[in-house]
Amino acid sequence: MSKPMLGLSLGAALGFIDGASAYAYPYPDVRAQIIAIVIGSTFKGLVTGVLAGYFAVKLRSLPLGISFGLIVGLVLSWLVALGNHYYVEIMLPGSLLGAIVGFATQRFGRPGTQVAR
C-alpha cells in the first residue's frame, strides 16, 4: 500500500474512533450531535492522513513526519474547535491522531512509484 493510501485509511479509521469516542463525554449537546461529530472527525482524519502520506513520499524523516502529522492534526482540530468551548477534548485527540498517522506513513507503506518517461 502506498504511503498516501496508508495515511488515508489509517486516518479515516482513527478519525472514526475519535469521533465515536465523543459519545463517552457526559455533555448532552455532544450526544445530540454524535453523527455530525463522527462524520467530521472521519473527514479530519482523512485529510490529515493524505497530507501526512504525501509528506512521507516527499521527505523521509521520522521526526519531521511525526511533527508534520501532529501540526496538521492540531490545526484542523483547532479549526473545528473554534465554534465551541471543547478545545482540549477536540485538539488533544486530533493532534494525537496526526502524530500516529505521521509516524505510520513514515515507517510503513511503500513510497510512490516513479513513472518512466
Secondary structure, 3 states (H helix, E strand, C coil): CEHHHHHHHHHHHHHHHHHHHHHHCCCHHHHHCHHHHHHHHHHHHHHHHHHHHHHHHHCCCHHHHHHHHHHHHHHHHHHHHCCCCCHHHHHHHHHHHHHHHHHHHHHCCECCCCCCC
